[in-house]
């Protein structure tokens, strides 16, 4: 991707006063995660156009921390604030907005999103319909519909907190998409396990997952028998879904696998099916739980008791609380908040909404501004939202939708939604996303969005609408005004670096028709999206 539109004049060769875009980026964008999470090495650093290692001063690399309580909440509880959403929350108040978001189906009308979802009619197909209509053909069709709808909701739904929580659980109870194992059922797993229970009780979600064909296939329980128990699901249930590493023994894993025998899938229908003939009979004991497990006919009920025990275990409460705090508060979760949320989780019978309310209203959350960095997935969504992208019309037959294009583009960032192949889910800390390749791909994505060269079917206001009227009198005032429109806070050093990028000192007079407000404007907007403050969640 080039740094300017093909129809635009070629930019002049950068001078010492006007560093190349990558050199500016290394300070504005490269410093974003690095200033918070880790230091970079010269060999891994992005290079300037001339090929020399890019450099940046600490003053340029440091992120300006946004302490505004409305922006802080919206950066964490949504996939990116917009001016309209900020205005809404300033009117309703943060607590009232939060309470509505925690009861989205009754308190947050989402008519436009509901209408848009009607274009993916295949997501309503039952397993037998998917098999009957697609077997032997394009078996990826429904899975691609699923990720398109998933992205559409993240971008355009008014129920933003729900969408972030759905993403959280999608990376906790992992069913990779696309996958040949779940081509006929992954859309139903998202609907009936993740979305249905996202703000409800974790015990209900855990039981639903344990009886869903997608989970049973992905973790090999569908073929587990009393004579040949498969330990995969029994282990991941303990290690990843509930109590966590170090809280169980190998003997617990073996018993866990036996406690889950019989939970299977009917090969003909593709639906969940309990098989008494595969059920282990005899006492099962895991951690502090045990059951006589006397008959195969009662095996499913015993599995329910076991799953409920795990969901309500103090170690599970601590693990869920830790993961939620890591997602929404800090890469180094405050122990005080984790303990508090674990208590709320247990006191409310594993219900998640009370836990999230306690999290967002906690002093630890208030004090955490600047402590989270957007993942590539979050960055792409936030960029689209702040630039005002709107849903594309229904694509013509044979035309790849922008949403599907966005899915594949996110793969180049290393974070396509639902795309993590391992059962532990995508990492949720900044240190995992500091790679040069992923970062450069994001920078180029910003430039493509700002220049309207990427996701062109999704309409968005021209970037010239970001330039205020009357025209700012100086280049510094222009950059400040653009940053304000994009809800970005810059340090003086960062603002001045962007001015120098367009060959001007901050105090130079800005004239109508200048390159900075015409053909170079997309590059300035992209640089603002590359800034540490925008990267901060």
C-alpha positions in Angstrom: 0.0 0.0 0.0 1.3 3.4 -0.9 1.4 6.4 1.3 -0.8 8.6 -1.0 -3.7 8.2 -3.4 -2.8 7.2 -7.0 -4.6 10.4 -8.1 -2.7 12.6 -5.7 0.6 14.4 -6.4 3.6 12.5 -5.3 4.8 13.8 -1.9 8.2 15.6 -2.0 11.2 13.6 -0.8 11.2 13.9 3.0 13.7 16.4 4.4 15.2 16.5 7.9 12.4 18.8 8.9 9.8 16.5 7.3 10.5 12.9 8.3 9.2 10.0 6.3 5.9 8.5 7.4 7.5 5.5 8.9 10.0 7.5 10.9 7.1 9.5 12.3 5.1 6.3 12.8 7.9 4.7 14.9 7.4 7.5 17.4 3.6 7.9 17.2 2.6 4.3 16.7 5.5 2.1 17.5 5.7 3.8 20.8 2.1 3.1 21.6 2.4 -0.4 22.9 6.1 -0.1 23.6 5.7 2.8 26.1 3.2 0.7 28.0 4.4 -2.8 27.6 7.9 -3.4 26.5 11.0 -2.0 24.8 11.8 -2.6 21.2 15.2 -3.6 19.7 16.8 -1.8 16.8 16.6 -5.0 14.7 12.9 -5.3 15.2 12.1 -1.6 14.9 10.3 -0.3 11.7 12.7 1.3 9.3 12.5 4.7 7.6 12.0 5.0 3.9 15.8 5.2 3.5 16.2 1.9 5.3 17.8 3.2 8.4 16.4 2.1 11.8 13.6 4.5 12.8 14.1 6.4 16.0 11.9 8.3 18.3 12.4 10.3 21.5 10.7 9.2 24.7 8.7 12.4 24.6 7.2 11.4 21.2 6.7 7.7 22.3 4.9 8.5 25.5 1.1 8.2 25.3 -1.1 11.0 26.5 -3.4 9.4 29.0 -7.1 10.2 28.7 -8.7 10.5 32.1 -12.1 11.7 31.0 -14.4 9.2 32.7 -16.8 9.0 29.7 -14.0 8.3 27.2 -12.3 5.9 29.6 -15.5 3.9 30.0 -16.3 3.8 26.3 -12.8 2.8 25.3 -13.1 -0.2 27.6 -16.8 -1.2 27.4 -17.2 -0.7 23.6 -15.3 -1.4 20.4 -14.5 2.3 20.2 -16.1 5.6 21.2 -17.7 7.8 18.6 -18.7 11.5 19.0 -22.4 10.6 19.0 -21.9 7.9 21.7 -19.8 10.2 23.8 -22.6 12.8 23.6 -25.2 10.2 24.6 -23.3 9.0 27.6 -22.6 12.6 28.8 -26.4 13.1 28.7 -27.4 9.9 30.4 -24.5 9.5 32.8 -22.0 6.7 32.9 -23.9 4.6 35.5 -27.2 4.8 33.7 -25.6 3.9 30.4 -23.8 1.0 32.0 -26.9 -0.4 33.6 -28.8 -0.3 30.3 -25.9 -2.0 28.5 -26.0 -4.8 31.1 -29.7 -5.4 30.2 -29.4 -4.9 26.5 -32.4 -7.0 25.3 -34.8 -4.9 27.3 -33.1 -1.5 27.6 -31.1 -1.0 24.4 -33.3 -1.0 21.3 -31.2 -2.1 18.3 -33.6 -2.0 15.4 -31.2 -1.1 12.7 -28.9 -4.0 13.7 -31.8 -6.4 13.9 -32.8 -5.4 10.4 -29.2 -5.8 9.1 -28.9 -9.3 10.6 -31.8 -10.4 8.4 -29.3 -10.5 5.4 -27.6 -13.6 6.9 -30.6 -16.0 6.7 -28.4 -19.0 6.8 -27.5 -18.3 10.4 -31.0 -19.5 11.3 -30.5 -22.8 9.6 -30.5 -25.9 11.8 -27.7 -28.4 11.5 -29.7 -30.7 9.2 -30.4 -27.8 6.9 -26.7 -26.8 6.7 -25.9 -30.4 5.9 -28.6 -30.9 3.4 -28.0 -27.7 1.5 -24.2 -27.4 1.6 -22.7 -30.9 2.1 -20.5 -31.5 -0.9 -20.5 -27.8 -1.8 -19.1 -24.7 -0.2 -19.1 -25.9 3.4 -17.5 -22.6 4.6 -20.6 -20.6 3.7 -22.3 -20.5 7.0 -19.1 -20.0 8.9 -18.3 -17.0 6.8 -21.8 -15.7 7.4 -21.1 -16.1 11.1 -17.9 -14.0 11.1 -19.5 -11.4 8.9 -22.4 -11.0 11.3 -20.0 -11.1 14.3 -18.1 -8.1 12.8 -21.2 -6.3 11.8 -22.5 -6.4 15.4 -19.1 -5.3 16.8 -19.0 -2.3 14.4 -22.6 -1.2 14.3 -24.6 -2.6 17.2 -25.9 -0.2 19.9 -25.4 -3.1 22.4 -21.7 -2.5 22.5 -20.9 -3.9 26.0 -22.7 -7.1 25.0 -20.5 -7.4 21.9 -17.3 -7.0 23.9 -18.5 -9.7 26.4 -19.4 -12.0 23.5 -15.8 -11.5 22.2 -14.5 -12.3 25.7 -16.4 -15.6 26.0 -15.6 -16.5 22.4 -12.0 -16.5 23.5 -12.7 -18.4 26.6 -14.8 -21.3 25.3 -13.0 -21.6 22.0 -14.5 -23.1 18.9 -12.2 -22.1 16.0 -13.8 -20.8 12.8 -13.4 -21.7 10.0 -12.9 -25.4 10.8 -13.9 -28.6 9.1 -15.1 -30.0 12.4 -17.7 -27.3 13.1 -18.9 -26.3 9.6 -22.4 -27.3 10.3 -22.8 -26.1 13.9 -20.4 -23.2 14.9 -23.2 -20.6 14.2 -25.4 -22.4 16.6 -22.7 -22.6 19.2 -22.3 -18.8 19.0 -26.1 -18.3 19.3 -27.1 -20.9 21.9 -24.0 -21.0 24.1 -22.1 -17.7 23.9 -24.7 -15.1 23.0 -27.5 -16.6 25.0 -25.5 -16.7 28.2 -23.0 -14.0 27.8 -24.4 -11.8 30.5 -26.2 -14.6 32.3 -24.9 -17.4 34.6 -21.5 -19.0 33.7 -22.8 -22.3 35.1 -25.5 -22.3 32.4 -23.0 -21.4 29.7 -20.6 -24.2 30.8 -23.4 -26.8 30.7 -24.6 -25.6 27.3 -21.1 -25.8 25.9 -20.7 -29.4 27.3 -23.7 -30.5 25.3 -23.0 -28.7 22.1 -21.7 -30.6 19.1 -19.1 -27.9 18.3 -17.4 -28.2 21.7 -17.7 -31.9 21.9 -16.1 -32.3 18.5 -13.3 -29.7 18.9 -12.2 -31.2 22.2 -12.7 -34.8 21.1 -15.4 -35.8 23.7 -17.8 -37.0 21.0 -15.8 -40.2 20.6 -14.8 -40.7 24.3 -16.0 -44.0 25.8 -15.8 -45.8 29.1 -13.2 -48.2 27.6 -11.2 -45.5 25.8 -11.8 -42.2 27.5 -10.4 -39.2 25.7 -8.8 -36.8 28.2 -8.8 -33.7 26.0 -12.0 -32.1 27.1 -11.6 -33.3 30.7 -8.3 -31.5 30.9 -9.3 -28.3 29.1 -12.4 -28.1 31.2 -10.2 -27.9 34.3 -7.3 -26.0 32.9 -8.9 -23.4 30.7 -12.7 -23.3 31.3 -12.7 -23.4 35.1 -10.2 -23.7 38.0 -7.0 -23.2 36.0 -3.4 -24.4 35.9 -2.0 -25.8 39.2 -5.4 -26.4 40.8 -5.8 -30.1 39.8 -3.8 -33.3 39.4 -3.4 -35.8 36.6 -5.7 -38.1 38.6 -8.3 -35.3 38.5 -7.9 -35.1 34.7 -8.6 -38.9 34.3 -11.7 -38.7 36.5 -12.8 -35.5 34.7 -12.7 -37.4 31.4 -14.8 -40.3 32.9 -17.3 -37.8 34.3 -17.9 -36.6 30.8 -18.2 -39.9 29.0 -21.5 -40.4 27.2 -21.8 -36.7 26.2 -21.6 -37.2 22.5 -22.9 -36.3 19.0 -25.3 -38.2 16.8 -23.4 -38.8 13.6 -26.6 -38.9 11.5 -28.2 -35.7 12.7 -25.1 -33.9 13.9 -26.9 -33.0 17.2 -26.0 -33.5 20.8 -26.8 -37.1 21.9 -26.2 -38.8 25.3 -25.0 -42.3 24.9 -25.5 -44.5 28.0 -23.6 -47.4 26.4 -20.4 -45.2 26.4 -20.9 -44.0 30.0 -18.4 -44.9 32.7 -20.2 -46.3 35.8 -18.7 -46.1 39.3 -17.6 -43.4 41.7 -16.1 -40.3 40.1 -14.1 -37.9 42.2 -12.6 -34.6 41.0 -11.1 -32.0 43.4 -13.6 -31.9 46.3 -16.5 -33.3 44.4 -17.6 -36.9 44.1 -20.7 -38.9 43.0 -21.6 -42.6 43.1 -22.4 -42.4 39.4 -24.2 -45.7 39.8 -26.1 -46.1 36.5 -25.4 -45.1 32.9 -28.9 -43.7 32.6 -28.1 -41.1 35.2 -24.8 -40.1 33.7 -26.0 -36.8 32.1 -27.4 -35.6 35.4 -24.1 -36.5 37.1 -22.2 -34.5 34.5 -24.5 -31.5 35.2 -23.6 -31.8 38.9 -20.0 -31.9 38.1 -20.1 -28.9 35.7 -22.1 -26.9 38.3 -19.5 -27.8 40.9 -16.7 -26.5 38.7 -18.6 -23.3 37.7 -19.1 -22.5 41.4 -15.6 -23.4 42.6 -13.7 -20.6 44.2 -10.7 -21.2 41.9 -13.1 -20.8 38.9 -14.4 -17.5 40.4 -10.9 -16.3 40.8 -9.9 -17.3 37.2 -13.0 -15.7 35.6 -12.4 -12.6 37.7 -8.8 -12.4 36.7 -9.6 -12.8 33.0 -12.3 -10.1 33.1 -9.9 -7.7 34.9 -7.2 -8.4 32.4 -9.6 -7.7 29.6 -11.2 -4.6 30.9 -8.8 -3.1 33.5 -5.1 -3.9 33.3 -2.6 -6.4 32.0 -1.5 -6.8 35.6 -4.8 -7.3 37.4 -5.0 -5.7 40.9 -5.4 -8.4 43.4 -7.9 -6.4 45.4 -10.3 -6.1 42.4 -9.9 -9.8 41.5 -10.8 -10.8 45.0 -13.8 -8.5 45.1 -15.1 -9.7 41.7 -14.7 -13.4 42.6 -16.8 -12.8 45.7 -19.5 -11.0 43.6 -19.4 -14.0 41.1 -20.0 -16.5 43.8 -22.6 -14.5 45.7 -24.6 -14.1 42.5 -24.6 -17.8 41.5 -22.0 -17.3 38.7 -24.0 -14.5 37.1 -21.8 -12.3 35.0 -23.7 -9.0 34.8 -23.2 -8.2 38.5 -19.5 -8.9 38.2 -19.2 -6.5 35.3 -21.1 -3.8 37.0 -18.8 -4.1 40.1 -15.8 -4.0 37.8 -16.7 -0.8 35.9 -17.8 1.0 39.0 -14.7 0.1 41.0 -12.0 2.5 42.0 -9.4 0.2 40.4 -11.2 0.6 37.0 -11.3 4.4 37.4 -7.5 4.4 38.2 -6.6 2.2 35.2 -6.7 4.8 32.4 -3.8 4.2 30.1 -3.1 0.7 31.3 -4.6 -1.2 28.3 -3.6 -1.3 24.7 -6.0 -2.2 21.9 -5.4 -5.6 20.3 -5.2 -5.5 16.5 -8.9 -6.6 16.3 -10.0 -3.8 18.7 -7.8 -1.3 16.8 -9.4 -2.1 13.4 -12.9 -1.9 14.8 -12.2 1.4 16.6 -10.7 2.9 13.5 -13.8 2.0 11.5 -16.1 3.4 14.1 -14.3 6.7 14.7 -14.2 7.4 10.9 -17.9 6.8 10.7 -18.1 3.8 8.4 -21.7 2.7 7.8 -23.0 -0.7 6.7 -22.5 -1.6 3.1 -25.6 -2.5 1.0 -26.2 -6.2 0.5 -23.5 -7.3 -1.9 -24.5 -8.6 -5.3 -24.2 -12.3 -5.9 -20.6 -13.3 -6.3 -19.3 -10.1 -4.8 -17.2 -10.5 -1.7 -18.5 -8.3 1.1 -16.4 -5.7 2.9 -17.1 -7.5 6.1 -15.5 -10.7 4.8 -12.7 -8.6 3.4 -12.2 -7.1 6.9 -12.1 -10.7 8.3 -9.3 -11.7 6.0 -7.5 -8.4 6.6 -7.6 -8.9 10.4 -5.9 -12.2 9.7 -2.9 -10.2 8.4 -2.9 -8.5 11.8 -2.8 -11.9 13.4 -6.3 -11.7 14.9 -9.1 -12.7 12.7 -12.2 -13.1 14.9 -12.7 -16.7 16.1 -9.5 -17.5 14.2 -7.3 -18.7 17.1 -6.6 -22.4 16.5 -5.7 -23.4 20.1 -8.2 -23.8 22.9 -6.7 -21.1 25.1 -8.0 -18.2 23.0 -6.2 -15.0 21.7 -3.8 -13.3 24.2 -5.3 -10.3 26.0 -2.2 -8.4 26.9 -0.1 -5.8 25.0 3.1 -7.8 25.0 1.5 -10.3 22.7 0.8 -7.8 19.9 4.1 -5.8 19.6 5.4 -7.5 16.4 6.6 -5.2 13.7 4.6 -7.0 10.9 1.3 -6.8 12.7 1.9 -3.2 13.6 2.9 -2.1 10.1 -0.2 -3.9 8.7 -2.4 -1.9 11.1 -0.7 1.4 10.1 -1.4 0.6 6.4 -4.9 -0.3 7.3 -5.4 3.1 8.9 -4.1 4.8 5.8 -6.3 2.8 3.5 -9.4 3.7 5.7 -8.5 7.4 5.8 -7.9 7.5 2.0 -11.1 5.5 1.3 -9.0 2.8 -0.5 -10.0 0.1 2.0 -13.5 -1.3 2.7 -14.9 1.1 0.0 -18.4 -0.4 0.0 -18.8 0.8 3.6 -19.6 4.4 3.1 -18.0 7.0 5.4 -17.8 10.8 5.5 -14.9 12.2 3.5 -12.0 13.0 5.7 -12.3 16.7 4.6 -15.4 16.9 6.9 -13.0 16.6 9.8 -11.4 19.9 9.0 -13.3 22.6 11.0 -14.8 25.8 9.6 -13.4 28.4 9.7 -10.1 26.9 8.8 -7.6 26.8 11.7 -4.9 29.5 11.3 -1.8 27.3 12.0 -0.7 23.8 11.4 -0.6 23.1 15.1 -4.2 24.2 15.4 -5.2 22.0 12.5 -3.7 18.9 14.0 -5.2 19.7 17.4 -8.7 20.1 15.7 -8.4 16.8 13.8 -7.3 15.0 17.0 -10.3 16.4 18.9 -12.7 15.2 16.2 -11.1 11.7 16.4 -11.3 11.8 20.3 -7.5 11.6 20.4 -5.2 13.4 22.9 -1.7 14.3 21.7 1.4 15.4 23.5 2.9 18.6 22.2 5.8 16.6 20.8 3.5 14.3 18.9 1.5 17.2 17.5 4.7 18.9 16.4 6.0 15.7 14.7 2.8 15.5 12.6 3.3 19.2 11.5 6.8 18.4 10.5 5.6 15.4 8.5 3.8 17.9 6.2 6.9 20.1 5.9 5.7 22.8 8.3 6.6 24.1 11.7 3.7 24.1 14.2 3.2 27.8 14.1 3.3 28.2 10.3 0.2 29.9 8.8 -2.3 27.4 7.3 -3.8 28.5 4.0 -6.9 27.2 2.1 -6.0 24.6 -0.4 -2.8 23.6 1.4 -1.6 20.0 0.9 -2.4 19.4 4.6 -6.1 19.9 4.0 -6.3 18.3 0.6 -4.3 15.4 -0.7 -2.1 14.9 2.3 -5.0 15.0 4.8 -5.6 11.2 4.7 -2.0 10.7 5.7 -2.4 13.1 8.7 -5.6 11.3 9.8 -3.8 8.0 9.5 -0.9 9.2 11.6 -3.4 10.3 14.3 -4.9 6.8 14.2 -1.3 5.5 14.6 -0.8 7.5 17.7 -0.2 6.0 21.2 -3.3 7.7 22.5 -5.6 6.0 19.9 -3.9 2.7 20.5 -4.6 3.0 24.2 -7.9 1.4 25.2 
